[in-house]
Amino acid sequence: MKGYCIIIFACLLSPLGVVSELPIIEYKSIHHPVISKTGMVVSQREIASKVGAEILRKGGNAVDAAVATGLALAVVLPRAGNIGGGGFMLVYLKDLDKTIAIDYREKAPKAAYRDLFLDEKGNYDRKKAQFSLLSAGVPGTVAGLHLALIKYGTMSWEEVIEPAITLAKDGFPIPHDLANILASENYKKRLTSTAAGSKSFYKKGLKNYVAGEILIQKDLAWSLGQLKDFGPKAFYEGEIAKKIVQEMKKNGGLITLQDLKNYRPVEREPVKGTYRGYDIISMPPASSGGIHLIQMLNMLEQFPLKDLGFGSAKTIHLMAEVMKRAYSDRSKHLGDMDFYAVPFGLMNKDYASKLNEKISIDQVTPSKDINPGDPYPYESPDTTHFSVMDKYGNVVSNTYTLNFSYGSGIVIPGTGMLINNEMDDFSSKPGVPNGYGLLGSEANSIQGDKRPLSSMTPTIIFKDKNPYFVLGSPGGSRIITTVLQVALNVMEHDMNIAQAVNSPRMHHQWLPEVLMLEDGFSPDTIEILEDKGYQIYPSRTMGSVQAIVKEGDYFYGAADPRRPDSGAVAP
């Protein structure tokens, strides 16, 4: 298979001058995919991928392997892997020829209310919204993973959680990126703001771990042991629940025992679209990802992208125009569909044609002419995605998160568990951007028991009615455009999966009026775009796609080199 390697790592300023969270790292990418005939697991930590691959080797199916991988990531990727957050899972079952969407997104506590994060003057209070226990939604990860396993897996909960317990109890070698981040001033200050955080991630005297040293997380091992022995009840009604609520009462959080006991993941109908003969299946709201992925594909299908070429100025221009319109719609129309009538007509091909009428291949449409708004601040990239395909024909695409890197930075005492700060994904003040740099409307206002809007976009693409391509990514508001581009690289530009994942990415999110480009695009192309009127911003790396393609009897896996220590592993 043909392929090429693009190595991209930078620690740059965001458009508003905020330094990227990722350290400068040199990391050598693979030139070609990992190939297997027996299945594949791809995640942001190779050690977690190995856990999932071992489950497949023992005869487990894709769901068994996905749950084991997700639980392992809660130990080895603490900035995003979690039991204290939430996410979305797509499951394709070969025997039923059916795809199920499992929504285990966090929910607002019952006592949450619209103006929760406004100060006495009615202004957005960033500290309350992002770095306090008020920012914690009721976690859904444990309930979601357990539901998937019990309904669609073949192995026991005790079997799939055991590898995570071992990793927490016996420890694992700290990768250099984790060591660097924990030692950075910003994160060390946040994670040592509580005694529980200091205990979990630092040595005695708050000394830093160095790469290669073993990180043992005894409290997290206890929590996972409770989950093994008592299942989700330990988290939502038992000893873990008691520790969560005790900390909430002590430090001003809203989550109650009743909130935890009442939490339920929801099975939903996936959103579906088509692109040049491929069938696209993705996540419905409270994810905005699926709807806008399909909306943008509908628009781009009407342009000759293949003839224009990957990375050409015309292709980048058309994609930017399409992205701006989708993100404008996102700000107005998307929210938890249990509380708001989301207009699914956004995915209609006629609607795409109507939007395309105002796109010129030669001229830039100013964002203010699409919809006016305020500039956006920095967004956090630290969600994580993993993909699994098994030899039986089953597929799992899973994206989950704590929201920011390490969530709020608060560890619940006695549990070793970081709690999410997902409440900031609501529109704390409709019309004012949140910490992720996205505007929202009344559709995504804070309300008790409501799920905040997300950009997570776990996706499965079918070819000739068979699962062909599974992918997803972290990246805040860049998730949707990252998934879009990698999908187009395969479907439109005929790249192999490693090329598709490694190729440079671009992003435009309507406002600010900035076109973000990763390193790797031609200087001549950039000059043409600047001549068109684009304000170019050299961006830090975008996303971390974990993807698998199945061609005939072979699985081809690619782990994104933008995050170190990711891995595609065959059983």
N, C-alpha and C positions, 0 to 999 in steps of 0.2 A: 504494500500500500504506500502511496506517496504521502509525504508529510513534511512539515517544516516546524521549526521551533522559534518562538518569539519569547524572550525572557524579559519580563517587565516588573521592576520593583522600584518604588520610589516612596519617599515620605514628603509629600507636598502640602502646600496650603490649599484649603478649600476656598471657594469664591469669596468667602467672608473672612479669610485669614486664619482659619482654625487648622492646626496641624493634624494630619492624618494620624489615626490611632496605630497604624501598622509601622513597625520599625523597618529600617533599610535592611534588606536581606538579599543575598545572592542565592538563587535556587535554580538548579538545572532541571529543565523540563524534559519529559520524554518526547521523542520525535514521532512515535507511533503509539497507537492504543495498546493496552493490555488485552490479550486475546485468549478466549476460553471457549470450550464446548459444554461446560457444566454449570454455567451461571456466573454472576458477577455482583460484587458489592463495591460501591464507590462512595467514599465519604471524605470529610475534611481532615480526618486523622487516620493514617494507615493502620494503626493499632486497633482502631474501632472497626475498620473494614475487615481486618483479619478475624475479629470476633464474629461478624456476620457471615463471612466466608466459611468459617468452621461450622456454623449452624447449618449452612447449605450442605457441607460435606457430610454431615451426620444424617442428612435426609430431610431436614427441615425445608419449608417452603419460603417464598420471598417475604411473607409477613413475619414468620418466625425470625428470619435473619434481620429484617428491618427493626423489629422491636429490640432485639439484642444489640444491634448497632446503636440505636437511639439511647439505650440505657448506658452503654459503654461510653458514648460521647459525653454523657452527663458527668463522667469522671475525668476523661482525658482532654476535653475541650471546654473548660469551665466558662469561657467567655460567651458561649452560645449553646452548647449542649446542656441539657437541663432536665430536672424534674420539677423545678419551680417556675416554669414558664408555660408555653403552649404553642400550638402550631396546627398544621394541616397535613393530611395524608391522603393520597390517591392510591387505591388498591384495584388492580385489574385481576380478576379471577378467570382463569382459562376455562375451567369446567362450566362456569355459568356464562361465559363470554360477556362479562359485565364489569363496569368500573364504578366503584363506590368512593365518594368523597367523605372523609371523616374530618369534621371540624372540631378540633379540641383547643380552639383559641380561648385565651383567658376571658373571663367575664368581669364586669364591674361589680364590686360589692353592692349589696342591696341598699346600703346607706349612701352610695355615691349620688351626686347631684350635678346639675349642669355647670354651676359656677365654682366647682370644687377647687380649681387651681387659680382662681382670681384673688388678688389682694384686695385690701379695703378700698383701693381706688379703681377697682375693676380691671386691673392689668394682669396679664399672665405672669404667674410666679413660677419661674423655671425651677427653682430648688424644690418646691413642693411637688411639682409635676414630674420631676425626673429623678430626684435623689432623696426621697423620703418614703416612708412606708405607705403614705397616702397614694403613691404612684403604683402600688402593687395591685394587679388584678388577681382574681381567684384562679390559681394555676390549673391547667388542663392536661398537661403532658402525661401524668401517670394514668389518668382515666382514659385518655385517648389511646395510648399504647396498649393498655390492658384490653380495651374494647376490641381493637384490631386483632390482637392475639386470640382472644377467646372466641370471636366470631369467625375469623378467617385463617388463623394459624393452625398448626398441627402439633406443636410441642407445648409443654406446660410452662406457666409463668415462672415456676421455680427454675426450670432449665435455662430459660433465656436471660434471667436476671443474674444468674450465678457468675458469669464472666465479669460483669460490672462490679459485683461485690469483691471479687478477687483483685481487680485493678485498684479499687479504693483501699482495701485492707492491706494488700502487699505492696502497693505502690507501682509506679511506672516511671521510666526515665523522662525527666522534663525536657521537652524540645527547646531549642534555642529561642524560638519566637515567644513561647510562653515565659521563659526565663526573662527575656528582654522586657516584655510588657509588664510583668509583675514588678520588675525593678524600676520601671519608669516612674517619675515623680507623680504624674497625674493619677495613675492607677494605684500606686502604693498608698497615696493619701486617701483615696476613696475606699480601698479594701481594708485598710487598717483603721478606719473610723470606728469600727466596732471590735471588741475583743474576739468575737467569733470569726470575723474575717481574718484577723491577724493570725489566729490559731490555724486556720485552714490553709493559708497560702504563704506563710513565712515561718522561718525558723525562730528559735528563742532569741529574744532581743531584737526582733523584727529584722533579722538578717535575711538577705535574699538567697534564694536557691540559685544555683548556676546550672547551665545546661548539662544534662547527663546525670544530675543527682536524682534520687528517687523521691517522689512526692507521695506520701501516704496521707490519706484523708479518713481518719478513724470515725469522725462524726458522720461523714457521708456514708461510710461502710455500715454504720449503725442504721441509718435511714433506709438504705437499700436492703439491709437484713430485715427490717420491719416490713418492708414491702414484700419481700420473699415469703415471710411467715404469715402475713395477714392480708396480703393483696392491697388493692386501692383503699380499703377501709382504714388501713394504718395512716394513710395520708389525709383522708377526708373526714374521718371520725375518731381515729385512734391517737396514738402517742405523738405522731408527727403533727397532726392537726392541733393538738393541745399546745405544742411548742410554738407553732405559727401564731395561734391566737394570743398566747401569752405575750409574745413580742409585739403584736399589733396593739394590744391594750396598753403595754408599757410605753410605747413610743409613737402613739398617735395614728396607727393604721386603722383601716376600716373593716378588714376581713374578720368575720365571725365564724364560730363553729357551724352556724346554720348556713352561711354562705358556702362553706366547704362541703357540708353534707348535701346541699342542694345542687352542686355542680354536676352537669351531665354533658358529655360530648354529644355531637349531633351528626347523624349520617344524612348527607345531602345529595341531591342530584348534581353531578358535575356539569359545568358549562361545556358546550361543544361547538366546534366550528370546522371549517375546511380550508385548505390552502393547496391549490394546484394538485388535487387528487389525494392529499394527505388528510387524515382526520385528526383534529386537535381536541384533546380532552384536558381540561384544567379545572382549577378550584373556583367555586362560586363565592359570593360574599358570605362572611365578612372579609374575604379576600377580594381586593380589586384586581389582582393579577390576571386571573383567567379572563375576565370580561375585556380588559384593555389589551391583553395579548391578542385575543381574537379580533378585537376592533382594529388594531394596528395591522395585523395580517390581512384583514379584509381590504384595508386601504392600499397596502403595498402590493397586493396581488394584481392590482390594476396598472402597475408600472413594470417596465421590462428590466428589473434589477439585474438579472443574469447578464443581459447584454450590456448594461451600464458598467458592470464589474464590481467586485468587492473592493471597498475602500476608495472608490472613485469619488470625486467631488460631487458629482450628480447624485450618486447613491446616498452619500452621507447627507446631502441637502434634503432629499426626499424623505429619508428616515427622520431627520430632525423635524420637518414640517408635520409628519404624521404623529410623532411623539408629542409635540406641543398640543395638538388638538386632543389627543387622548388624555393627557394630564390635565388639561382644562376641564374636560368632562368629568374626570375623577374628582376634582374639587367640588363639583356641584351635585353629583348624582349617586355617589357610592356611600354605603353604610351597612350596618347589620340588617339583613333582609328580614329578620324576625321582628324588627322595629320600624322598617322603612321600605316602601315599595320601590325597589331598585328597578330602573327602566332597562330591561334586558334587550330592548330594541337597539341599544348601543352596539350589539353584535350583529345587527342586520346589515347585509351587504349593500342594500339600497341606501342605508344611512352612510355607509362608507363612501359610496359614490357621491352623495351630496356634499360630504366634507371635502372630497378630492376636487370638487369643482372650483374651490378657492385656493388650490395649491398650484403654483407656477414652478416649472422645472428650472426657471432662470432667476426668479426673484424670491427673496426672503420675506415671509409674512411676519411683521413685528408682533411679538407676543401681546402687546397692548391692544392690537387689533383683533386678537382672538378673545381675550378676556383680561381686563386689567387686574393687577394684584400687587402685593408687596414682595420685595426680595426675600429669598429663603436663607435660613441659617444652615449650619452644618447638620448632616445626618449621620447616624451610626450605621456601620456596615455589618454588625455582628449578629446576624442570624446564621444558621447553618443548614445545609441540605445534604441528604444522601439518597442514592438511587440503588435499587436492587432488582435484578432479574434472575429467575430460577430456571432450571432445566425443564420444569413442568409447564412453562408458559405463563407463569404469574409474574406480576410486576408491582413494585411499590415505589412511589415518588413522595418523599417526605421532606417538608421544610418546617423547622421549629426554632424558637428563639426565646431569649430573655428580654428582648428589645435592644437596649444599648449593650455594649460589651460589658459582661458581668452584671447586666441588669442595673438595678439601683446601686450595686456595690455592697448591699446589705446581706449578710449571712444570718439566717435564722439560728440563734444559739442552740447548740446541741444536735443540730441536724447536718451541718456541713453544707447546707443547701443555700445557694444564692436565690434571692427572690427577684422576680421580674419588676420592671418599671413600665409595664405595658399600658397603663392608664394614660400615658402621654400620647398614645396613638389616637386618642379621641381628639376632637376639635374642642380644646378647652375654651376657646372663644371663637365661634364661627367667623371666618374671614381673616383670622390671624394665624400664621403658620405655626405648627408645633415643632418639637425638637428634631423631627425627622426632615424638616424642610418642606412640608406639604401643607397646602391650604385645605380646609374642610368647610363643610356647611352644616346646616341643622341636621342633615342626615346622619352625621357622625358626632353629634353632640353627646356629652356625658349623660348617662342614665343608668340607674341601678339594674343589674342583671343583663346589661347589653354588652355585646362583643365589640371592641374597637376595630376600626378598619385596618387592613393590612395590605402590604404589597407582595406578600409571599406568593409564589407562582409555581407550585409543584405541577408538572405537566407530563403527560404521556401522549406521544404522537404515533398514530397507526398508519400503516401502509398496506394496502390490499387487505384491509380489515384485520390485520395482525399487529400486535405491539411491535413497534419498530425502534422507537427512540424515547428514552426517559431522561428527564433533566430537571434542574432547578438550581437556585442560587441564593446566597445571602446578598445584602447590599442596600438595604433601606429602599428608597424610592428608585434606585437603579436596578432593583431585582427584575422588574418587568422588562425593561429594555435590554438587560443582559440576556435573559431567557429568549427574548425575541431574536437577538442577533445570532446567538449560537444555533437556534432552530433554523434561521435563514441560511446560515453558513452550510448546513447539511442539506436542507431541502432545495435551496435556490442556487448555491454556489458550488455544490458537489464536493465539499470538503470531507475528508475522513474525520472521525470524531475528535481525534487529537488536534488536528488543524483547526477544527471549528471552535474548540475550547480555548486554544492558545492564541488565536488571532486577536488583534487589537480591537477595542470597543469604543463606542461613542455614546453620548447621552445628552438629551435635551429634555427638560421637564417643564417647559412653558415659561416659568419664571424661576430664577433670574434669566435675563436675556443673554444666556451664555451657552455655548456649545462646548461640551467637555469631550476631550479626546485623550485616550491613553497614548503612551509612546508607541511608535511603530507605524504611524501613517506617514505617507510621503510628504516631504517639505513642499513639493510642488502642489499637492492636493490642498495642504493647509493654506498656501498662498492664494489659491483659487477661492477657497471658502472665505478667507478674509476679504478678498476683493468683492465678494458677494455682499459683504456687510456683517458677517458673523464675528462676534467677539469670541475668540478661541481661548479656552482655558485648558492648559496641560494638566490633565487629571491624574490623581493617584489611581491605582488599580481598581477596577470595577468588578465586584462580585467574586464568586468562587464556585464555578459550575462543576457539578459532579454528574457525569452523564454516561449512558450506555446506549449503544446501538446494537441491534440484533439483525444480522444478515445471514440468511440461510440457517446453518447449524451453529454459527459462531456468534459469540458475544464480544463486542469491542468496547472496552471501558477506558474513560479518560478522567483523571482527577486534575483539577485546575492547578497549575503551578503558581498562581498568584498567591496562594496561601501555602506555606511550607508544611511538610509532613502529611499532606493529603495522600490518598492512595486508592488505586483500583486493584482489587484483590479477587482472584478466582478461587473457588473451593478446591 
